[in-house]
């Protein structure tokens, strides 16, 4: 009994820090058990996103990352056709910008032929051809387009002009321009085309529009065709041909038909001033002294053009050109 009492007494007399250490150890064990057994709440997001695995590359050349398929790769620069949606003036060479612009008020200028000698680019050529064929465009602009195409050596000019001439929707003025341009391009036509042109000129002598008839006669006379001579002599005498008689008179001069002077003198008193002036111009050029009195009469007229033509005719009689023989002495 004495030994048990001694042990108890020794425990009581041990250091207090041992007791506190034991208590803390017990408490830690209890808390550990509680935490482990307590149900955990689910979190909407993890505390930290997992990192992708990393690859350590040593002394290895790594190729560039390829461009994703959905990202467009820049194309190599190259010549592109001008979009048709742009206004026409932006699809042609700068020298044609005003000419093709329907809104421009100076499409054709006095120096146009000098500034635009020819066209070569396909866009330019197509634009000028389109103007030529456009029945809604102006006659002067279309006529200039035909002349520009001729200077440019456009191969289909004659077929295009013939097609335009046959179009009943064309106005008389531009139809006469077509005949004029066909004559001007006669020298470049092949044999088959010339035969076709001859037939067209003859047929158009009977055109209902006087402008077309006049240009057709001029073409035939200038080409020295017998049909031209025949038509000019007929129109010189036909009372119904007064609207084309001045052309017939000039045709006599082109063909040097001075034996027709007596018939032309009858036109010196014509009521049509254009016919009267044409007669004075031709007869004075021929040195026709028998027409002097008619020239003097015209020189006293109040009409400015008649007066000028009469004075000019008298001057020619008084100052004859060495190349002009009197009308009574026609030369071959």
Kinemage of the C-alpha trace (Angstrom):
@kinemage 1
@onewidth
@group {chain A} dominant
@subgroup {mainchain}
@vectorlist {calphas} color= white
{ca unk a 1} P 0.000 0.000 0.000
{ca unk a 2} L 2.793 2.243 0.666
{ca unk a 3} L 4.121 1.731 -2.857
{ca unk a 4} L 0.830 2.709 -4.545
{ca unk a 5} L 0.610 5.841 -2.523
{ca unk a 6} L 4.098 6.738 -3.413
{ca unk a 7} L 3.334 6.398 -7.201
{ca unk a 8} L 0.292 8.614 -6.948
{ca unk a 9} L 2.198 11.155 -5.059
{ca unk a 10} L 4.946 11.122 -7.673
{ca unk a 11} L 2.475 11.684 -10.540
{ca unk a 12} L 0.901 14.621 -8.771
{ca unk a 13} L 4.252 16.119 -8.260
{ca unk a 14} L 5.302 15.824 -12.020
{ca unk a 15} L 5.750 18.995 -14.144
{ca unk a 16} L 2.435 20.620 -15.259
{ca unk a 17} L 3.571 20.960 -18.936
{ca unk a 18} L 3.273 17.211 -19.378
{ca unk a 19} L -0.393 17.344 -18.456
{ca unk a 20} L -1.035 20.183 -20.913
{ca unk a 21} L 0.717 18.298 -23.698
{ca unk a 22} L -1.444 15.294 -23.177
{ca unk a 23} L -4.596 17.408 -23.230
{ca unk a 24} L -3.639 19.100 -26.461
{ca unk a 25} L -2.837 15.813 -28.136
{ca unk a 26} L -6.229 14.393 -27.196
{ca unk a 27} L -7.966 17.556 -28.490
{ca unk a 28} L -6.098 17.375 -31.817
{ca unk a 29} L -7.143 13.779 -32.299
{ca unk a 30} L -10.775 14.676 -31.658
{ca unk a 31} L -10.725 17.571 -34.140
{ca unk a 32} L -9.098 15.387 -36.786
{ca unk a 33} L -11.818 12.806 -36.449
{ca unk a 34} L -14.562 15.476 -36.655
{ca unk a 35} L -13.127 17.135 -39.769
{ca unk a 36} L -12.649 13.884 -41.615
{ca unk a 37} L -16.130 12.672 -40.877
{ca unk a 38} L -17.966 15.979 -41.589
{ca unk a 39} L -19.686 16.010 -45.146
{ca unk a 40} L -17.960 18.443 -47.534
{ca unk a 41} L -19.926 21.074 -49.637
{ca unk a 42} L -19.612 20.910 -53.437
{ca unk a 43} L -17.966 23.975 -54.926
{ca unk a 44} L -19.188 25.263 -58.399
{ca unk a 45} L -15.598 25.871 -59.468
{ca unk a 46} L -12.443 24.172 -58.399
{ca unk a 47} L -10.162 26.201 -56.228
{ca unk a 48} L -7.610 26.188 -59.033
{ca unk a 49} L -7.808 25.129 -62.659
{ca unk a 50} L -5.520 22.333 -63.600
{ca unk a 51} L -2.579 23.416 -65.666
{ca unk a 52} L -1.935 21.733 -69.021
{ca unk a 53} L 1.031 19.474 -69.114
{ca unk a 54} L 4.193 21.258 -69.977
{ca unk a 55} L 6.782 19.912 -72.369
{ca unk a 56} L 10.312 20.991 -71.877
{ca unk a 57} L 12.103 21.170 -75.219
{ca unk a 58} L 15.853 21.232 -75.227
{ca unk a 59} L 17.916 21.949 -78.357
{ca unk a 60} L 15.017 21.138 -80.723
{ca unk a 61} L 13.844 23.492 -83.532
{ca unk a 62} L 10.089 23.971 -83.165
{ca unk a 63} L 8.046 24.740 -86.322
{ca unk a 64} L 5.707 27.790 -86.253
{ca unk a 65} L 2.187 27.130 -85.111
{ca unk a 66} L 0.005 26.550 -88.226
{ca unk a 67} L -2.706 29.140 -89.052
{ca unk a 68} L -6.180 27.833 -88.153
{ca unk a 69} L -8.318 26.831 -91.125
{ca unk a 70} L -10.929 29.509 -90.391
{ca unk a 71} L -8.412 32.363 -90.657
{ca unk a 72} L -7.949 33.666 -94.230
{ca unk a 73} L -4.395 33.624 -95.483
{ca unk a 74} L -3.368 36.861 -97.294
{ca unk a 75} L -3.470 36.343 -101.081
{ca unk a 76} L -0.567 37.162 -103.363
{ca unk a 77} L -1.162 40.586 -105.036
{ca unk a 78} L -2.200 40.285 -108.679
{ca unk a 79} L -3.926 42.292 -111.398
{ca unk a 80} L -7.669 42.273 -110.956
{ca unk a 81} L -10.388 43.181 -113.454
{ca unk a 82} L -12.157 46.433 -112.638
{ca unk a 83} L -15.609 45.618 -111.190
{ca unk a 84} L -18.521 46.265 -113.556
{ca unk a 85} L -20.370 47.933 -110.711
{ca unk a 86} L -18.119 50.986 -110.927
{ca unk a 87} L -19.232 53.908 -113.136
{ca unk a 88} L -17.937 53.612 -116.690
{ca unk a 89} L -15.608 56.608 -116.363
{ca unk a 90} L -13.617 54.665 -113.733
{ca unk a 91} L -13.294 51.569 -115.951
{ca unk a 92} L -11.505 53.271 -118.841
{ca unk a 93} L -8.256 55.151 -119.328
{ca unk a 94} L -8.224 58.710 -117.945
{ca unk a 95} L -8.134 60.172 -121.469
{ca unk a 96} L -11.624 58.700 -122.081
{ca unk a 97} L -13.153 59.572 -118.703
{ca unk a 98} L -15.120 62.591 -119.944
{ca unk a 99} L -15.953 61.043 -123.298
{ca unk a 100} L -17.782 58.058 -121.782
{ca unk a 101} L -19.490 60.097 -119.043
{ca unk a 102} L -23.075 60.893 -120.084
{ca unk a 103} L -23.252 63.590 -117.404
{ca unk a 104} L -20.194 65.476 -118.671
{ca unk a 105} L -20.956 68.595 -120.730
{ca unk a 106} L -17.617 68.581 -122.560
{ca unk a 107} L -17.481 65.024 -123.880
{ca unk a 108} L -16.210 66.111 -127.301
{ca unk a 109} L -13.818 69.036 -127.528
{ca unk a 110} L -12.151 70.656 -130.516
{ca unk a 111} L -8.863 68.913 -129.724
{ca unk a 112} L -10.379 65.493 -128.983
{ca unk a 113} L -8.837 63.780 -132.035
{ca unk a 114} L -5.409 65.183 -131.133
{ca unk a 115} L -5.694 64.185 -127.475
{ca unk a 116} L -7.119 60.716 -128.122
{ca unk a 117} L -5.431 59.442 -131.257
{ca unk a 118} L -6.367 55.789 -130.721
{ca unk a 119} L -7.463 53.247 -128.123
{ca unk a 120} L -5.845 49.866 -127.490
{ca unk a 121} L -6.916 48.564 -124.067
{ca unk a 122} L -9.838 46.152 -124.196
{ca unk a 123} L -11.872 48.155 -121.669
{ca unk a 124} L -11.387 51.342 -123.702
{ca unk a 125} L -12.286 49.679 -126.985
{ca unk a 126} L -15.412 48.077 -125.531
{ca unk a 127} L -16.566 51.403 -124.062
{ca unk a 128} L -16.166 53.270 -127.375
{ca unk a 129} L -17.946 50.513 -129.326
{ca unk a 130} L -20.801 50.663 -126.803
{ca unk a 131} L -21.145 54.407 -127.424
{ca unk a 132} L -21.227 53.875 -131.186
{ca unk a 133} L -24.087 51.365 -130.872
{ca unk a 134} L -26.096 53.262 -128.258
{ca unk a 135} L -29.127 54.793 -130.002
{ca unk a 136} L -29.889 56.896 -126.916
{ca unk a 137} L -26.541 58.709 -126.982
{ca unk a 138} L -25.856 61.939 -128.863
{ca unk a 139} L -25.179 61.926 -132.611
{ca unk a 140} L -22.012 64.018 -132.299
{ca unk a 141} L -20.523 61.761 -129.619
{ca unk a 142} L -21.381 58.598 -131.574
{ca unk a 143} L -19.900 60.074 -134.735
{ca unk a 144} L -16.698 60.869 -132.841
{ca unk a 145} L -16.689 57.291 -131.520
{ca unk a 146} L -16.809 55.973 -135.100
{ca unk a 147} L -13.876 58.165 -136.108
{ca unk a 148} L -11.886 57.106 -133.026
{ca unk a 149} L -12.511 53.437 -133.822
{ca unk a 150} L -11.329 54.049 -137.376
{ca unk a 151} L -8.101 55.628 -136.099
{ca unk a 152} L -7.684 52.649 -133.774
{ca unk a 153} L -7.981 50.086 -136.571
{ca unk a 154} L -11.126 48.492 -135.128
{ca unk a 155} L -11.701 45.476 -137.401
{ca unk a 156} L -15.508 45.342 -137.126
{ca unk a 157} L -16.194 49.008 -137.800
{ca unk a 158} L -17.686 48.542 -141.290
{ca unk a 159} L -19.988 45.650 -140.250
{ca unk a 160} L -21.091 47.624 -137.188
{ca unk a 161} L -21.821 50.765 -139.228
{ca unk a 162} L -23.814 48.744 -141.761
{ca unk a 163} L -25.856 47.163 -138.963
{ca unk a 164} L -26.550 50.589 -137.468
{ca unk a 165} L -27.570 51.962 -140.859
{ca unk a 166} L -30.075 49.111 -141.269
{ca unk a 167} L -31.616 49.778 -137.851
{ca unk a 168} L -35.027 51.466 -138.316
{ca unk a 169} L -34.738 52.963 -134.826
{ca unk a 170} L -31.868 55.220 -135.927
{ca unk a 171} L -32.517 58.907 -136.485
{ca unk a 172} L -31.841 60.385 -139.973
{ca unk a 173} L -28.926 62.508 -138.807
{ca unk a 174} L -26.865 59.658 -137.430
{ca unk a 175} L -27.814 57.439 -140.363
{ca unk a 176} L -26.251 60.069 -142.606
{ca unk a 177} L -23.175 60.036 -140.355
{ca unk a 178} L -23.008 56.267 -140.884
{ca unk a 179} L -22.967 56.710 -144.664
{ca unk a 180} L -20.277 59.352 -144.309
{ca unk a 181} L -18.120 57.097 -142.118
{ca unk a 182} L -18.628 54.151 -144.440
{ca unk a 183} L -17.292 56.247 -147.327
{ca unk a 184} L -14.325 57.416 -145.215
{ca unk a 185} L -13.434 53.779 -144.445
{ca unk a 186} L -13.961 52.549 -148.018
{ca unk a 187} L -10.208 52.435 -148.628
{ca unk a 188} L -9.680 49.992 -145.749
{ca unk a 189} L -12.468 47.638 -146.860
{ca unk a 190} L -11.753 44.361 -148.621
{ca unk a 191} L -13.193 43.528 -152.040
{ca unk a 192} L -16.306 41.887 -150.650
{ca unk a 193} L -16.991 44.788 -148.298
{ca unk a 194} L -16.518 47.336 -151.097
{ca unk a 195} L -19.076 45.549 -153.239
{ca unk a 196} L -21.491 45.653 -150.303
{ca unk a 197} L -20.811 49.355 -149.721
{ca unk a 198} L -21.397 50.198 -153.382
{ca unk a 199} L -24.774 48.488 -153.176
{ca unk a 200} L -25.666 50.319 -149.972
{ca unk a 201} L -24.761 53.745 -151.407
{ca unk a 202} L -26.858 53.135 -154.528
{ca unk a 203} L -29.796 51.831 -152.517
{ca unk a 204} L -29.695 54.808 -150.163
{ca unk a 205} L -30.106 57.251 -153.049
{ca unk a 206} L -33.806 56.453 -152.598
{ca unk a 207} L -33.804 56.782 -148.799
{ca unk a 208} L -36.788 58.701 -147.391
{ca unk a 209} L -34.419 60.926 -145.393
{ca unk a 210} L -32.739 63.614 -147.438
{ca unk a 211} L -29.631 63.630 -145.195
{ca unk a 212} L -28.990 59.998 -146.098
{ca unk a 213} L -29.641 60.622 -149.804
{ca unk a 214} L -27.216 63.542 -149.836
{ca unk a 215} L -24.369 61.597 -148.203
{ca unk a 216} L -24.993 58.612 -150.479
{ca unk a 217} L -24.697 60.773 -153.601
{ca unk a 218} L -21.523 62.415 -152.290
{ca unk a 219} L -20.014 58.986 -151.615
{ca unk a 220} L -20.783 57.695 -155.116
{ca unk a 221} L -19.569 60.878 -156.810
{ca unk a 222} L -16.329 60.961 -154.844
{ca unk a 223} L -15.732 57.297 -155.651
{ca unk a 224} L -16.317 58.051 -159.342
{ca unk a 225} L -19.156 55.560 -159.623
{ca unk a 226} L -21.384 55.846 -162.720
{ca unk a 227} L -24.467 55.650 -160.514
{ca unk a 228} L -23.323 58.858 -158.818
{ca unk a 229} L -22.984 60.758 -162.111
{ca unk a 230} L -26.379 59.547 -163.271
{ca unk a 231} L -28.100 60.539 -160.015
{ca unk a 232} L -26.414 63.972 -159.917
{ca unk a 233} L -27.553 64.830 -163.454
{ca unk a 234} L -31.074 63.675 -162.636
{ca unk a 235} L -31.291 65.655 -159.403
{ca unk a 236} L -29.954 68.742 -161.174
{ca unk a 237} L -33.073 68.785 -163.379
{ca unk a 238} L -35.765 67.119 -161.268
{ca unk a 239} L -38.139 69.740 -159.757
{ca unk a 240} L -38.864 67.352 -156.879
{ca unk a 241} L -35.164 67.170 -155.952
{ca unk a 242} L -34.787 70.738 -154.735
{ca unk a 243} L -33.747 69.633 -151.250
{ca unk a 244} L -30.747 67.777 -152.689
{ca unk a 245} L -30.001 69.906 -155.774
{ca unk a 246} L -27.128 71.770 -154.108
{ca unk a 247} L -25.378 68.419 -153.620
{ca unk a 248} L -26.001 67.593 -157.265
{ca unk a 249} L -24.405 70.915 -158.281
{ca unk a 250} L -21.322 70.217 -156.164
{ca unk a 251} L -21.302 66.749 -157.706
{ca unk a 252} L -20.971 68.340 -161.153
{ca unk a 253} L -17.884 70.152 -159.885
{ca unk a 254} L -16.366 66.984 -158.348
{ca unk a 255} L -16.891 65.130 -161.639
{ca unk a 256} L -15.731 68.187 -163.623
{ca unk a 257} L -18.903 68.089 -165.740
{ca unk a 258} L -18.579 71.630 -167.061
{ca unk a 259} L -20.910 70.904 -169.927
{ca unk a 260} L -23.633 71.122 -167.277
{ca unk a 261} L -22.969 74.859 -166.734
{ca unk a 262} L -26.104 75.989 -168.653
{ca unk a 263} L -28.276 73.821 -166.425
{ca unk a 264} L -26.524 75.067 -163.274
{ca unk a 265} L -27.066 78.731 -164.339
{ca unk a 266} L -30.789 78.155 -163.941
{ca unk a 267} L -30.195 77.713 -160.232
{ca unk a 268} L -28.652 81.193 -159.880
{ca unk a 269} L -32.176 82.509 -159.310
{ca unk a 270} L -33.489 79.584 -157.271
{ca unk a 271} L -35.759 80.412 -154.349
{ca unk a 272} L -33.666 78.123 -152.178
{ca unk a 273} L -30.685 80.194 -151.021
{ca unk a 274} L -28.564 77.074 -150.414
{ca unk a 275} L -29.047 75.985 -154.039
{ca unk a 276} L -28.391 79.525 -155.295
{ca unk a 277} L -25.133 79.806 -153.324
{ca unk a 278} L -23.969 76.365 -154.538
{ca unk a 279} L -24.485 77.500 -158.153
{ca unk a 280} L -22.461 80.689 -157.592
{ca unk a 281} L -19.608 78.771 -155.923
{ca unk a 282} L -19.292 76.216 -158.737
{ca unk a 283} L -19.778 78.578 -161.682
{ca unk a 284} L -17.341 81.167 -160.317
{ca unk a 285} L -14.794 78.404 -159.701
{ca unk a 286} L -15.196 77.458 -163.358
{ca unk a 287} L -14.730 81.108 -164.420
{ca unk a 288} L -18.190 81.289 -166.024
{ca unk a 289} L -18.342 84.889 -167.281
{ca unk a 290} L -21.935 84.443 -168.451
{ca unk a 291} L -22.961 84.358 -164.807
{ca unk a 292} L -21.468 87.776 -163.951
{ca unk a 293} L -24.782 89.654 -163.923
{ca unk a 294} L -26.254 87.081 -161.521
{ca unk a 295} L -23.219 87.452 -159.267
{ca unk a 296} L -23.578 91.246 -159.252
{ca unk a 297} L -27.245 90.921 -158.380
{ca unk a 298} L -26.449 88.627 -155.470
{ca unk a 299} L -23.726 91.005 -154.210
{ca unk a 300} L -26.446 93.642 -153.673
{ca unk a 301} L -28.752 91.342 -151.713
{ca unk a 302} L -29.600 92.157 -148.114
{ca unk a 303} L -29.159 88.542 -147.088
{ca unk a 304} L -25.605 88.353 -145.642
{ca unk a 305} L -24.769 84.923 -147.037
{ca unk a 306} L -26.078 85.701 -150.524
{ca unk a 307} L -24.243 89.007 -150.521
{ca unk a 308} L -20.984 87.380 -149.438
{ca unk a 309} L -21.334 84.606 -152.052
{ca unk a 310} L -21.998 87.181 -154.822
{ca unk a 311} L -18.968 89.268 -153.899
{ca unk a 312} L -16.753 86.201 -153.659
{ca unk a 313} L -17.965 84.990 -157.072
{ca unk a 314} L -17.134 88.354 -158.664
{ca unk a 315} L -13.671 88.275 -157.078
{ca unk a 316} L -13.030 84.861 -158.590
{ca unk a 317} L -14.040 86.068 -162.029
{ca unk a 318} L -11.716 89.072 -161.771
{ca unk a 319} L -8.872 87.024 -160.273
{ca unk a 320} L -9.055 83.682 -162.070
{ca unk a 321} L -6.986 80.812 -160.778
{ca unk a 322} L -4.509 79.333 -163.281
{ca unk a 323} L -6.128 75.946 -162.766
{ca unk a 324} L -9.610 77.177 -163.666
{ca unk a 325} L -10.445 77.283 -167.342
{ca unk a 326} L -13.701 78.921 -168.466
{ca unk a 327} L -16.777 76.737 -168.195
{ca unk a 328} L -17.204 76.839 -171.961
{ca unk a 329} L -13.812 75.089 -172.266
{ca unk a 330} L -13.965 72.019 -170.037
{ca unk a 331} L -10.694 70.196 -169.656
{ca unk a 332} L -10.281 66.483 -169.167
